Amino acid sequence: MGWFSKKKSVTTKQVDVKEQSWSPFQKLKNSLAKTRGKITGRFKDLLSFRRKIDESVLDELEVILLESDVGVGQVTKIVQDIRDAWKSKVIEDTQGVYDFLKEDLKQSLRNGDSALRIASASPTVIMIAGVNGVGKTTSIAKLANLFVKQGKKVMLAAGDTFRAAATEQLDIWSKRIGADIVKHQAGADPAAVTFDALEASLSRGIDVLIVDTAGRLHTHENLMNELSKIKRVISKKIENAPHEVLMVLDATTGQNAISQAKLFKRAVDITGIFLAKLDGTAKGGVILGMRKEVGIPVKYVGLGEGVDDIQEFDADKFVDALFD
């Protein structure tokens, strides 16, 4: 039945009053339950008894991190940081490792470019990339809804013209959240859709233009050329645009998400990550290695199926929610 089946409907699932009353931090904490159970539960088992640190402890810690999809590069850094702190007597037993680890992760995830870049003059143009099936369309809707709730005029450009029902999905979301949309017929040139959306956003006084793009990976070269073409069209029409190129990644795919990010980064300058489906995976540790592995900051996380299930990424809150 495809996207229009009951299972895939854009109708937001019912939530109880208790869930609606959750604070943003509690929502983040609850969404990380599966990841927290896999990572920090094992940490506590390893570090709960006060014992001297030795290489066997570090080896066990390394295994836990690797099996949690943190990524080899970040794991190597974390373990070396703890080893250095141990040898310099900053920490002397396993009880001190836990707090040291939390602060070390916060430091590695903090960066000056995690906030969304906003244009000095409207519109701010955000280009969205990502393979099919990662939740790209829903993530665009969440992002657009966030801006609409901030009082901004938002437009969507339906540039994924080759995937069946992609434009229809985006059209339905635009009506639900109160955003404008520019769309063409199926199979149209995505760059042409983007150009018309740029023209319309300038004439209508749009604050934020979000440009969807195709996610076909069966012909890598064609897809990447298409992304580059769209970006050129945007930059020629509006100076210093696109202001952001966000890539949507599916957290449930673990290290495959990092592989996708590396692939897209070679074709277009990805400026940030939107990590979707974080609530449905025990592989949330991938976020801890994203910065180290691909050099791209996580800017947003998707925490559920509802259009409001989105948060700006905050390194300190993320680590606290993961270890609490």
Stockholm file with secondary structure:
# STOCKHOLM 1.0

chainA/1-324         MGWFSKKKSVTTKQVDVKEQSWSPFQKLKNSLAKTRGKITGRFKDLLSFRRKIDESVLDELEVILLESDVGVGQVTKIVQDIRDAWKSKVIEDTQGVYDFLKEDLKQSLRNGDSALRIASASPTVIMIAGVNGVGKTTSIAKLANLFVKQGKKVMLAAGDTFRAAATEQLDIWSKRIGADIVKHQAGADPAAVTFDALEASLSRGIDVLIVDTAGRLHTHENLMNELSKIKRVISKKIENAPHEVLMVLDATTGQNAISQAKLFKRAVDITGIFLAKLDGTAKGGVILGMRKEVGIPVKYVGLGEGVDDIQEFDADKFVDALFD
#=GR chainA/1-324 SS CGGGSGGGCCSCCCCCHHHHTCCHHHHHHHHTHHHHHHHHHHHHHHHSSCCBCCHHHHHHHHHHHHHTTCCHHHHHHHHHHHHHHHHTTSCCBHHHHHHHHHHHHHHHHCCTTCSCCCCSSSCEEEEEECCTTSSHHHHHHHHHHHHHHTTCCEEEECCCCSSTTHHHHHHHHHHHHTCEEECCCTTCCHHHHHHHHHHHHHHHTCSEEEECCCCCCTTHHHHHHHHHHHHHHHHHHSTTCCSEEEEEEEGGGTHHHHHHHHHHHHHSCCCEEEEECGGGCSCTTHHHHHHHHHCCCEEEEECSSSTTCEEECCHHHHHHHHHC
#=GC SS_cons         CGGGSGGGCCSCCCCCHHHHTCCHHHHHHHHTHHHHHHHHHHHHHHHSSCCBCCHHHHHHHHHHHHHTTCCHHHHHHHHHHHHHHHHTTSCCBHHHHHHHHHHHHHHHHCCTTCSCCCCSSSCEEEEEECCTTSSHHHHHHHHHHHHHHTTCCEEEECCCCSSTTHHHHHHHHHHHHTCEEECCCTTCCHHHHHHHHHHHHHHHTCSEEEECCCCCCTTHHHHHHHHHHHHHHHHHHSTTCCSEEEEEEEGGGTHHHHHHHHHHHHHSCCCEEEEECGGGCSCTTHHHHHHHHHCCCEEEEECSSSTTCEEECCHHHHHHHHHC
//
